[in-house]
Amino acid sequence: MGMALIKGFSASEGAKYVKTHVCDIDSAKTDLLRKFGYTICETETEITQKCKYVVLACKPQQLSELLEKIKNGMSPDTVLISLCAGISAEYIRERVGKDAKVILVMPNLPMLLGVGASAIARDISVSDEEFNFVRSIIESCGIAEVIPMDKMNEITCINASAPAFIYLFSKGFADYAAEHGINKMAALKLFSQTLVGSAKMMVDSGYSLDELISQVTSKGGTTSAGMEQLDEGNLEKIVKNACEACTKRAYELGNDK
């Protein structure tokens, strides 16, 4: 996800005004980023010594070790930006100091293309100026919505995990088209544009979700026949169960020491 943020931000207008330093244990990644003009730091501590804003982009299980490496290089002005699922601000402060400035971000993969949807939450120690700067970086890769700190685990399924659920749902339509002799890519393009249009209707039409469903579902029509199957399979309950499982795992990751 760190690479997705770098790629998305690099394509934005604001990138020319920000000097970015990178550190990664994967030399293939750092070699590539060096070719694109990024400053590569040899150690994690070097990052905190040179940068006010430090993005923590690792697996949650690796975060404790990473925080141990960077804490001695931090200053009182360092702002830590965590992209790690399930990790609270308290978890981070326990490891680097109780006065640390922390911003939590839950991004998603589409930020690779500059159309990400990120949830962002601020710690009370972070100033408006600092928070607005970080938010501008995230918004350069899509949109960002401010969420309360104590709801970051619950939001994970909504934007971060949801792309995988949507891809699986979409695969069913694409596979159905192929089984019936329809060009799979043509069907995927039609379905993808339908997703885009439907999303825009949800946000911009002014209609509720129930109203939109009703507008498409004519009594006794083709959509109605399909909806009966989705109702029989209890699609809404399956979605809710998936969301609950995501949230439960996010809390588990935060409790892993």
C-alpha positions as CSV (number, residue, x, y, z in Angstrom):
1,M,0.0,0.0,0.0
2,G,3.0,2.3,0.5
3,M,3.9,1.8,-3.1
4,A,0.3,2.6,-4.1
5,L,0.5,5.9,-2.2
6,I,3.8,6.8,-3.7
7,K,2.6,6.1,-7.2
8,G,-0.7,7.9,-6.7
9,F,0.9,10.9,-5.1
10,S,3.7,11.1,-7.7
11,A,1.2,11.7,-10.4
12,S,-0.3,14.7,-8.6
13,E,0.5,18.3,-8.9
14,G,1.6,18.6,-5.3
15,A,4.4,16.0,-5.7
16,K,6.7,18.7,-7.1
17,Y,6.6,20.6,-3.8
18,V,7.4,17.7,-1.5
19,K,10.7,15.9,-1.1
20,T,10.1,12.2,-0.5
21,H,12.5,9.8,1.3
22,V,12.0,6.1,1.2
23,C,13.3,3.1,3.1
24,D,12.4,-0.5,2.4
25,I,13.9,-3.9,3.0
26,D,13.1,-4.8,-0.6
27,S,16.0,-3.6,-2.7
28,A,14.0,-4.1,-5.9
29,K,11.6,-1.5,-4.8
30,T,14.2,1.0,-3.6
31,D,16.2,0.5,-6.8
32,L,13.1,1.3,-8.9
33,L,12.2,4.3,-6.8
34,R,15.8,5.6,-7.0
35,K,15.5,5.6,-10.8
36,F,12.5,7.8,-10.5
37,G,14.4,10.4,-8.4
38,Y,13.4,9.4,-4.9
39,T,15.9,9.8,-2.1
40,I,16.6,6.4,-0.6
41,C,17.5,6.1,3.1
42,E,19.5,3.1,4.3
43,T,17.9,2.8,7.7
44,E,14.5,3.5,9.2
45,T,16.1,5.9,11.7
46,E,17.5,8.0,8.9
47,I,13.9,8.5,7.7
48,T,12.8,10.0,11.0
49,Q,15.9,12.2,11.2
50,K,15.2,13.7,7.8
51,C,11.4,13.8,7.6
52,K,8.7,15.5,9.7
53,Y,6.0,13.3,8.2
54,V,6.7,9.5,8.4
55,V,4.4,7.0,6.7
56,L,4.3,3.6,8.4
57,A,3.5,1.2,5.5
58,C,4.1,-2.4,6.7
59,K,2.1,-5.4,7.8
60,P,0.5,-4.9,11.2
61,Q,2.5,-7.8,12.6
62,Q,5.8,-6.0,11.7
63,L,4.9,-2.6,13.1
64,S,6.1,-3.1,16.7
65,E,9.6,-4.0,15.4
66,L,9.5,-1.0,13.0
67,L,8.5,1.4,15.8
68,E,11.4,0.2,17.9
69,K,13.8,1.0,15.1
70,I,12.5,4.6,14.5
71,K,11.7,5.9,17.9
72,N,15.2,7.1,18.8
73,G,15.3,9.2,15.6
74,M,12.0,10.9,16.2
75,S,11.6,14.5,17.4
76,P,8.6,16.1,19.2
77,D,7.5,17.4,15.8
78,T,7.5,14.0,14.0
79,V,4.0,13.0,12.7
80,L,3.5,9.3,12.3
81,I,1.0,8.3,9.6
82,S,0.0,4.6,10.0
83,L,-1.5,2.7,7.1
84,C,-1.7,-0.5,9.2
85,A,-5.1,-2.2,9.6
86,G,-6.2,-2.7,13.2
87,I,-3.5,-0.5,14.8
88,S,-4.7,2.2,17.2
89,A,-2.9,5.4,18.1
90,E,-2.5,4.1,21.6
91,Y,-0.7,1.0,20.3
92,I,1.8,3.3,18.5
93,R,2.3,5.7,21.4
94,E,2.9,2.8,23.8
95,R,6.0,2.0,21.7
96,V,7.4,5.4,20.7
97,G,6.2,7.7,23.5
98,K,3.0,9.0,24.9
99,D,3.3,12.4,23.3
100,A,3.8,11.1,19.7
101,K,1.6,12.7,17.0
102,V,-0.4,10.0,15.2
103,I,-2.6,10.0,12.1
104,L,-4.4,6.8,11.1
105,V,-5.2,6.2,7.4
106,M,-7.1,3.3,6.0
107,P,-6.5,3.5,2.2
108,N,-7.5,1.2,-0.6
109,L,-5.8,-0.2,-3.7
110,P,-7.4,2.1,-6.3
111,M,-5.2,4.9,-5.0
112,L,-2.7,3.3,-7.5
113,L,-4.7,5.0,-10.2
114,G,-5.5,8.1,-8.2
115,V,-9.0,7.1,-7.4
116,G,-8.6,5.8,-3.9
117,A,-11.0,6.1,-1.1
118,S,-9.3,6.6,2.3
119,A,-10.6,6.9,5.8
120,I,-8.5,9.2,7.9
121,A,-8.5,9.9,11.7
122,R,-6.5,12.4,13.7
123,D,-5.0,12.3,17.2
124,I,-5.6,15.3,19.4
125,S,-1.9,16.1,19.5
126,V,-1.9,16.8,15.7
127,S,-2.3,20.4,14.7
128,D,-4.8,21.5,12.1
129,E,-1.9,22.5,9.8
130,E,-0.3,19.1,10.1
131,F,-3.6,17.2,9.6
132,N,-4.6,19.3,6.6
133,F,-1.2,18.6,5.0
134,V,-1.4,14.9,5.4
135,R,-5.0,14.9,4.2
136,S,-3.9,16.8,1.1
137,I,-1.4,14.1,0.4
138,I,-4.0,11.3,0.7
139,E,-6.5,13.3,-1.3
140,S,-4.0,13.6,-4.1
141,C,-4.7,9.9,-4.7
142,G,-8.5,10.1,-4.5
143,I,-10.9,11.1,-1.7
144,A,-10.4,11.1,2.0
145,E,-13.2,11.1,4.6
146,V,-12.5,11.9,8.3
147,I,-13.6,9.1,10.6
148,P,-13.5,9.0,14.5
149,M,-10.4,7.2,15.8
150,D,-12.5,4.6,17.5
151,K,-14.3,3.6,14.3
152,M,-11.2,2.9,12.1
153,N,-11.5,-0.9,12.6
154,E,-15.2,-0.8,11.6
155,I,-14.5,1.3,8.5
156,T,-11.9,-1.2,7.2
157,C,-14.5,-3.4,5.5
158,I,-16.2,-0.4,3.8
159,N,-13.3,0.9,1.7
160,A,-10.2,-1.2,2.3
161,S,-11.5,-4.7,2.0
162,A,-14.5,-3.9,-0.2
163,P,-12.5,-3.8,-3.5
164,A,-11.8,-7.6,-3.1
165,F,-15.5,-8.2,-2.4
166,I,-16.5,-6.2,-5.5
167,Y,-13.9,-8.0,-7.7
168,L,-15.4,-11.4,-6.6
169,F,-18.9,-10.1,-7.2
170,S,-17.8,-8.9,-10.6
171,K,-16.1,-12.2,-11.5
172,G,-19.5,-13.9,-11.2
173,F,-20.9,-11.6,-14.0
174,A,-17.8,-12.0,-16.2
175,D,-17.8,-15.8,-15.8
176,Y,-21.5,-16.0,-16.6
177,A,-20.9,-14.0,-19.8
178,A,-18.1,-16.3,-20.9
179,E,-20.2,-19.4,-20.2
180,H,-22.8,-18.0,-22.6
181,G,-20.4,-17.2,-25.4
182,I,-20.1,-13.5,-24.7
183,N,-16.7,-11.9,-25.0
184,K,-15.5,-11.8,-21.4
185,M,-13.6,-8.4,-21.8
186,A,-16.6,-6.8,-23.5
187,A,-18.9,-8.0,-20.6
188,L,-16.3,-6.8,-18.0
189,K,-16.2,-3.3,-19.6
190,L,-20.0,-3.1,-19.6
191,F,-20.2,-4.3,-16.0
192,S,-17.4,-2.0,-14.9
193,Q,-19.1,1.0,-16.4
194,T,-22.3,-0.1,-14.8
195,L,-20.5,0.0,-11.4
196,V,-19.2,3.5,-12.1
197,G,-22.6,4.8,-13.2
198,S,-24.4,3.1,-10.2
199,A,-21.8,4.6,-7.8
200,K,-22.5,8.0,-9.2
201,M,-26.2,7.5,-8.9
202,M,-25.7,6.5,-5.2
203,V,-23.7,9.7,-4.4
204,D,-25.2,12.3,-6.7
205,S,-28.8,11.4,-7.6
206,G,-30.4,12.3,-4.3
207,Y,-32.3,9.0,-4.2
208,S,-31.9,6.6,-1.3
209,L,-30.6,3.1,-1.9
210,D,-34.0,1.6,-1.6
211,E,-35.4,4.1,-4.1
212,L,-32.7,3.3,-6.6
213,I,-33.4,-0.4,-6.2
214,S,-37.1,0.2,-6.8
215,Q,-36.4,2.3,-9.9
216,V,-34.5,-0.5,-11.6
217,T,-36.7,-3.4,-10.3
218,S,-39.9,-3.5,-12.3
219,K,-42.5,-5.9,-10.9
220,G,-42.5,-9.1,-12.9
221,G,-39.4,-8.1,-14.9
222,T,-36.0,-9.5,-15.5
223,T,-34.4,-7.6,-12.6
224,S,-37.1,-8.8,-10.2
225,A,-36.4,-12.4,-11.2
226,G,-32.7,-11.9,-10.4
227,M,-33.5,-10.1,-7.1
228,E,-35.5,-13.0,-5.9
229,Q,-32.5,-15.2,-6.2
230,L,-30.3,-12.7,-4.3
231,D,-33.0,-12.5,-1.6
232,E,-33.2,-16.3,-1.4
233,G,-29.4,-16.4,-0.9
234,N,-29.7,-13.7,1.7
235,L,-27.1,-11.5,0.0
236,E,-27.5,-8.6,2.6
237,K,-26.8,-11.0,5.5
238,I,-23.7,-12.4,3.7
239,V,-22.3,-8.9,3.2
240,K,-22.9,-8.0,6.8
241,N,-21.2,-11.2,7.9
242,A,-18.2,-10.4,5.7
243,C,-18.0,-6.9,7.3
244,E,-18.2,-8.3,10.8
245,A,-15.4,-10.8,10.0
246,C,-13.2,-7.9,8.7
247,T,-13.8,-5.9,11.8
248,K,-13.2,-8.8,14.2
249,R,-9.8,-9.5,12.4
250,A,-8.8,-5.8,12.6
251,Y,-9.3,-5.9,16.4
252,E,-7.3,-9.1,16.6
253,L,-4.4,-7.5,14.6
254,G,-4.4,-4.6,17.1
255,N,-4.1,-7.0,20.0
256,D,-1.2,-9.0,18.6
257,K,1.9,-8.1,20.5
